[in-house]
Amino acid sequence: MHPKYIEVKGVFVPRGGIAIHPFANWANPDYGYADIAAKRLFEQLDMA
């Protein structure tokens, strides 16, 4: 894989436990997606 931008989000809701939503993203600096990656990351942090 040689992505320009990649985003992975997991949604885990165990029975009777605390739900977790891990999120990771990466932007290839050669294509200028760094601003999008930062914006998406901060959107995920705001949802916490």
N, CA, C and O atoms as a GROMACS GRO file, in nm:
protein
  192
    1MET      N    1   0.084  -0.118   0.000
    1MET     CA    2   0.000   0.000   0.000
    1MET      C    3   0.088   0.125   0.000
    1MET      O    4   0.192   0.130   0.067
    2HIS      N    5   0.046   0.222  -0.075
    2HIS     CA    6   0.109   0.353  -0.076
    2HIS      C    7  -0.001   0.458  -0.071
    2HIS      O    8  -0.025   0.529  -0.169
    3PRO      N    9  -0.069   0.469   0.044
    3PRO     CA   10  -0.184   0.560   0.050
    3PRO      C   11  -0.143   0.706   0.054
    3PRO      O   12  -0.035   0.742   0.101
    4LYS      N   13  -0.232   0.790   0.003
    4LYS     CA   14  -0.216   0.934   0.019
    4LYS      C   15  -0.267   0.973   0.157
    4LYS      O   16  -0.209   1.058   0.225
    5TYR      N   17  -0.376   0.909   0.196
    5TYR     CA   18  -0.435   0.932   0.328
    5TYR      C   19  -0.504   0.802   0.370
    5TYR      O   20  -0.571   0.738   0.290
    6ILE      N   21  -0.486   0.765   0.495
    6ILE     CA   22  -0.551   0.645   0.546
    6ILE      C   23  -0.605   0.674   0.685
    6ILE      O   24  -0.545   0.746   0.765
    7GLU      N   25  -0.720   0.614   0.712
    7GLU     CA   26  -0.787   0.636   0.839
    7GLU      C   27  -0.847   0.502   0.885
    7GLU      O   28  -0.911   0.432   0.807
    8VAL      N   29  -0.824   0.469   1.011
    8VAL     CA   30  -0.878   0.345   1.068
    8VAL      C   31  -0.946   0.379   1.199
    8VAL      O   32  -0.888   0.446   1.285
    9LYS      N   33  -1.069   0.332   1.214
    9LYS     CA   34  -1.143   0.356   1.338
    9LYS      C   35  -1.205   0.224   1.382
    9LYS      O   36  -1.265   0.153   1.301
   10GLY      N   37  -1.191   0.194   1.508
   10GLY     CA   38  -1.253   0.074   1.565
   10GLY      C   39  -1.361   0.115   1.662
   10GLY      O   40  -1.347   0.213   1.736
   11VAL      N   41  -1.469   0.039   1.662
   11VAL     CA   42  -1.579   0.065   1.755
   11VAL      C   43  -1.602  -0.065   1.832
   11VAL      O   44  -1.649  -0.164   1.776
   12PHE      N   45  -1.568  -0.063   1.960
   12PHE     CA   46  -1.580  -0.181   2.043
   12PHE      C   47  -1.674  -0.149   2.160
   12PHE      O   48  -1.650  -0.057   2.237
   13VAL      N   49  -1.780  -0.227   2.170
   13VAL     CA   50  -1.878  -0.207   2.277
   13VAL      C   51  -1.899  -0.342   2.347
   13VAL      O   52  -1.984  -0.420   2.307
   14PRO      N   53  -1.821  -0.368   2.451
   14PRO     CA   54  -1.836  -0.495   2.521
   14PRO      C   55  -1.964  -0.495   2.605
   14PRO      O   56  -2.012  -0.390   2.649
   15ARG      N   57  -2.018  -0.613   2.627
   15ARG     CA   58  -2.138  -0.623   2.710
   15ARG      C   59  -2.104  -0.581   2.853
   15ARG      O   60  -2.012  -0.634   2.914
   16GLY      N   61  -2.178  -0.486   2.903
   16GLY     CA   62  -2.163  -0.444   3.042
   16GLY      C   63  -2.034  -0.369   3.073
   16GLY      O   64  -2.004  -0.345   3.190
   17GLY      N   65  -1.959  -0.331   2.971
   17GLY     CA   66  -1.831  -0.264   2.995
   17GLY      C   67  -1.828  -0.125   2.937
   17GLY      O   68  -1.931  -0.069   2.897
   18ILE      N   69  -1.712  -0.071   2.933
   18ILE     CA   70  -1.692   0.064   2.881
   18ILE      C   71  -1.655   0.053   2.733
   18ILE      O   72  -1.564  -0.021   2.697
   19ALA      N   73  -1.724   0.128   2.650
   19ALA     CA   74  -1.697   0.126   2.506
   19ALA      C   75  -1.568   0.203   2.476
   19ALA      O   76  -1.537   0.303   2.541
   20ILE      N   77  -1.494   0.156   2.376
   20ILE     CA   78  -1.375   0.227   2.330
   20ILE      C   79  -1.385   0.245   2.179
   20ILE      O   80  -1.444   0.162   2.109
   21HIS      N   81  -1.328   0.353   2.131
   21HIS     CA   82  -1.330   0.387   1.989
   21HIS      C   83  -1.190   0.433   1.946
   21HIS      O   84  -1.168   0.552   1.929
   22PRO      N   85  -1.096   0.339   1.929
   22PRO     CA   86  -0.961   0.380   1.886
   22PRO      C   87  -0.964   0.436   1.743
   22PRO      O   88  -1.040   0.391   1.658
   23PHE      N   89  -0.879   0.535   1.721
   23PHE     CA   90  -0.874   0.603   1.592
   23PHE      C   91  -0.729   0.631   1.557
   23PHE      O   92  -0.651   0.674   1.642
   24ALA      N   93  -0.693   0.607   1.432
   24ALA     CA   94  -0.559   0.639   1.385
   24ALA      C   95  -0.570   0.687   1.241
   24ALA      O   96  -0.651   0.636   1.164
   25ASN      N   97  -0.488   0.784   1.206
   25ASN     CA   98  -0.483   0.828   1.067
   25ASN      C   99  -0.341   0.869   1.032
   25ASN      O  100  -0.258   0.895   1.119
   26TRP      N  101  -0.315   0.873   0.903
   26TRP     CA  102  -0.182   0.909   0.852
   26TRP      C  103  -0.198   0.974   0.717
   26TRP      O  104  -0.282   0.932   0.636
   27ALA      N  105  -0.119   1.075   0.692
   27ALA     CA  106  -0.122   1.144   0.563
   27ALA      C  107   0.020   1.149   0.506
   27ALA      O  108   0.115   1.184   0.576
   28ASN      N  109   0.032   1.114   0.380
   28ASN     CA  110   0.160   1.121   0.311
   28ASN      C  111   0.194   1.268   0.288
   28ASN      O  112   0.117   1.338   0.221
   29PRO      N  113   0.306   1.316   0.340
   29PRO     CA  114   0.340   1.458   0.326
   29PRO      C  115   0.362   1.502   0.181
   29PRO      O  116   0.357   1.621   0.151
   30ASP      N  117   0.388   1.408   0.092
   30ASP     CA  118   0.411   1.442  -0.049
   30ASP      C  119   0.284   1.486  -0.121
   30ASP      O  120   0.292   1.547  -0.228
   31TYR      N  121   0.168   1.457  -0.065
   31TYR     CA  122   0.041   1.487  -0.132
   31TYR      C  123  -0.040   1.598  -0.066
   31TYR      O  124  -0.146   1.633  -0.116
   32GLY      N  125   0.007   1.653   0.046
   32GLY     CA  126  -0.061   1.767   0.106
   32GLY      C  127  -0.187   1.736   0.184
   32GLY      O  128  -0.274   1.822   0.198
   33TYR      N  129  -0.199   1.614   0.236
   33TYR     CA  130  -0.317   1.577   0.314
   33TYR      C  131  -0.296   1.597   0.464
   33TYR      O  132  -0.382   1.558   0.543
   34ALA      N  133  -0.187   1.656   0.503
   34ALA     CA  134  -0.157   1.672   0.646
   34ALA      C  135  -0.263   1.754   0.718
   34ALA      O  136  -0.298   1.723   0.832
   35ASP      N  137  -0.315   1.859   0.655
   35ASP     CA  138  -0.419   1.942   0.719
   35ASP      C  139  -0.546   1.862   0.742
   35ASP      O  140  -0.612   1.877   0.846
   36ILE      N  141  -0.582   1.778   0.646
   36ILE     CA  142  -0.702   1.695   0.661
   36ILE      C  143  -0.682   1.595   0.775
   36ILE      O  144  -0.772   1.573   0.855
   37ALA      N  145  -0.564   1.534   0.782
   37ALA     CA  146  -0.536   1.437   0.887
   37ALA      C  147  -0.544   1.502   1.024
   37ALA      O  148  -0.603   1.446   1.116
   38ALA      N  149  -0.486   1.621   1.040
   38ALA     CA  150  -0.491   1.691   1.168
   38ALA      C  151  -0.635   1.728   1.204
   38ALA      O  152  -0.676   1.712   1.319
   39LYS      N  153  -0.711   1.776   1.107
   39LYS     CA  154  -0.850   1.814   1.133
   39LYS      C  155  -0.932   1.693   1.177
   39LYS      O  156  -1.007   1.702   1.274
   40ARG      N  157  -0.919   1.581   1.106
   40ARG     CA  158  -0.994   1.460   1.141
   40ARG      C  159  -0.955   1.408   1.279
   40ARG      O  160  -1.040   1.363   1.355
   41LEU      N  161  -0.825   1.414   1.311
   41LEU     CA  162  -0.779   1.367   1.441
   41LEU      C  163  -0.841   1.451   1.552
   41LEU      O  164  -0.889   1.396   1.652
   42PHE      N  165  -0.841   1.583   1.536
   42PHE     CA  166  -0.898   1.670   1.639
   42PHE      C  167  -1.050   1.656   1.648
   42PHE      O  168  -1.107   1.675   1.755
   43GLU      N  169  -1.116   1.622   1.537
   43GLU     CA  170  -1.260   1.594   1.542
   43GLU      C  171  -1.286   1.472   1.630
   43GLU      O  172  -1.383   1.470   1.706
   44GLN      N  173  -1.201   1.372   1.621
   44GLN     CA  174  -1.220   1.252   1.702
   44GLN      C  175  -1.196   1.282   1.849
   44GLN      O  176  -1.263   1.226   1.935
   45LEU      N  177  -1.101   1.369   1.878
   45LEU     CA  178  -1.073   1.405   2.018
   45LEU      C  179  -1.188   1.485   2.077
   45LEU      O  180  -1.217   1.472   2.196
   46ASP      N  181  -1.253   1.569   1.996
   46ASP     CA  182  -1.365   1.649   2.044
   46ASP      C  183  -1.484   1.563   2.080
   46ASP      O  184  -1.566   1.602   2.164
   47MET      N  185  -1.497   1.446   2.017
   47MET     CA  186  -1.610   1.358   2.042
   47MET      C  187  -1.595   1.283   2.174
   47MET      O  188  -1.693   1.227   2.225
   48ALA      N  189  -1.476   1.281   2.230
   48ALA     CA  190  -1.451   1.204   2.353
   48ALA      C  191  -1.519   1.264   2.472
   48ALA      O  192  -1.508   1.211   2.583
   0.00000   0.00000   0.00000
